[in-house]
Amino acid sequence: MRRFMPCCLVLGLAACGPLSPGAALPPDAVHGSGDPTRTTILRNAHVFNAPAELAGRPAEAARALAGMEYLAAEIPVGPRWYEFQPQVTFALQRARVEWREALGISPDALPQPVVDSLFAVARGGGAEALPQALYPQPAITFARLGALPPLPRTALAAAETQQELSRVDFMGRTSPGGDSAGGRGQ
């Protein structure tokens, strides 16, 4: 039965509509980590469920939201995550709508440019690092990064992703190797 699970999962997700294109984390996404995706999952579960840690810290908020954008693109299609329950993908997709609305990110923006521009802010860029094609009002988006509104769906999706990682790890079903490039599960 297990060998048919990925096929059933793909067919089930296909019925819900097209998956978004993939994304990758930049090499400096996390420092000192052998597995940037796992580190992103664990870090985001913490910071989005302790939002005071992001208050007044636009660079950290940008890094965390870039990580969520990456996870929303990676988890549904990355081969390392095939054992994840489909509700994690759905939670990440619902959360993506929430954080994109809250920050004023174009709803049809591809994930990779969003990840790249948010990491540009995390590296010290200001509103000028946010292309107007993706962020119609870059100055407002940048200001919101410094004072994030409540993001309950995002916090829930981050926690569910971490819990699913723990569940799958406990079962011994994730790949032990990390992807130093941070993406596409290869």
N, C-alpha and C positions, 0 to 999 in steps of 0.2 A: 504494500500500500504506500509506503513512504516514497518509493520512486515515482509515484504519480502525483505527489503533492505539488511539486513546482508547476506541473502542467495545469493542475486544477486551479492553483493560485493564479497563474497567468490568465487562464480562461475566465476566472471569476473577476479579476481586475479589468480585463478587456471589456466585460459587459458593463462596467461602470464608466467607460469612456477612455479616451487616450491618456496615457501617462505623459508627464512632462519630460522634456529632454533632460539628460543627465547633467551633472555638474561635478567639479573636482575642487578640492581645497588647495589653496596655494601652499608651497613648501613651508612657509613660515606660519601656518595656521596654528600650530601648537609646537611648543619647544620642548625638546627632551622626551618626546613620546614616540614609541615605536609604531603606534597605530593611531593616526589622527582621527579616524572616524569614531573609534571607541572613546577616545578622550573627549571628542566633541559631544558625544551622547552623554557621558558622565558629567562634564562641566555644565552643559545646558540644563540638565535635570536639576542641578543645584541652583544655578543663577536665576532661572525663571521661576523657581519656587522660593526664592529669597530676593524679590525684586529690589529691595533697598540697596543691594550690592551694585546695581546698575544705575541708581539715581545719581544724576550729575556726572556720569562717566560715559559720554557719547562714544568714545573709542571702544570701551568694553561692551556697550550695548550693540554697537555695529558688529563687533566680532561674534557676539552671541547670536544675533539675528542672521548673520552670514552663515553661521553653523547650522541654524535651523533651516535656512533656505537650501543648503547643501544636503542635509538629512532628508528633506522632503523630496529631493530629486534622487538621492542615492538609495535609500531604503527600499523603495518599491522595485527597483531593477537590479541592484547590486547582487551578484551571485552569492556573496558571503551572507546575505540576509534572507535567503529563501525560506528559512524556518520561522521567520517572524510572522506573527498572526496578521491577517489583512487589516484588522482594525487599527493597527499602528499606522499603516499607510493612510487610511481614511482620516485618522486624527491629525496627522501631519498636513494633509491636504486642507482640512478645515482650518487648521491653525495658520497655514500660509495665507489664506484669505484674510484672517484677522490681522496678522502683522503687516501685510501689504496695505490693507485699508488704513490701519493706524499710522503708518509711516508715509502714506501717499505714494506707494510704489505702484506703477502701472500693473493692472491685474494680468495682462498678457505678456509681461516681460519674461524673457527666458531666464532660467535660474543662474547660469554661469555669469552673465554680466551683472546680475544682482549681487552674487557672491563676490565677484571681483571689485565692484564699486564699494561695497560695504567694508571689505578688507582694506581698501584704499583709505577709507575714513579711519579704520582701526589703526592704521599706520601713521596717523597724524594729519590726514587730509581733512579739509573742511567741506563746506557745501559744494565747493568747486569739484570735488571728487565724485559728485553724484550727477551723472548725465541727465539732462532734462528729458531725454527720450524715455528714460525709465522712471524718473522722479520729476513729475511736472512742476513741482515747487521745491527745488533742492534746499533752499534755506529753511523752509518749514520742516522738511524731513530731518535735516540736521538738528534743528531745535528739538524735535520730538525724540531724537536719539538721546539727548541730554535729560529728558524728562518723559520717559516712556509712560504711556497710559497703561492701565491694567490690561494684561493680555492673558485672560484665563484659559482660553483654548490653547494658547502657545505653551503655557505652564503645564497644562494637562498632557499635551502631546509630548513634551520633553520628558515628563515623568513616565508616561506609558512606554516611550521608546527605551528609557533606561530599565524599566521593569522587564520589558521583553528581552533586552540584552541579557539581563541577569537570569531570566528563565531559560533562555536558549543556552547560555553558558553552563548553567547547572545541568542541563541535559547533555552537554558536551557536543553541541551541534554547530557551533560556529567555527570558522576557520581560525586557527591559532595565530596565523601570520597577519601582520598588519600591512597596510598599503601605505608605504612612505610617501607616495604622491597624494594620498588622501582622496581617492575617488575611483569610481567605476569598479571597485571590488576586485581588481585584477592583481 
